[in-house]
Amino acid sequence: MTLTQVLTDPNGFFEEKMKSEVELKTPLLIVLFIGVLGAISAAIMNKR
């Protein structure tokens, strides 16, 4: 679906999205990666 289709027919866009399965693995991995980076950064800053 193109951007113009989303802007002109938002109901169609959300109907199509409701049919697909919700996948939370990728966002979870991103959040965990950022958390680990933050923890490592905090540990390095506390050693100085």
PyMOL commands that set and color helices and strands:
alter all, ss='L'
color gray80, all
select helices_A, chain A and resi 3-8+10-19+25-47
alter helices_A, ss='H'
color red, helices_A
deselect
rebuild
show_as cartoon
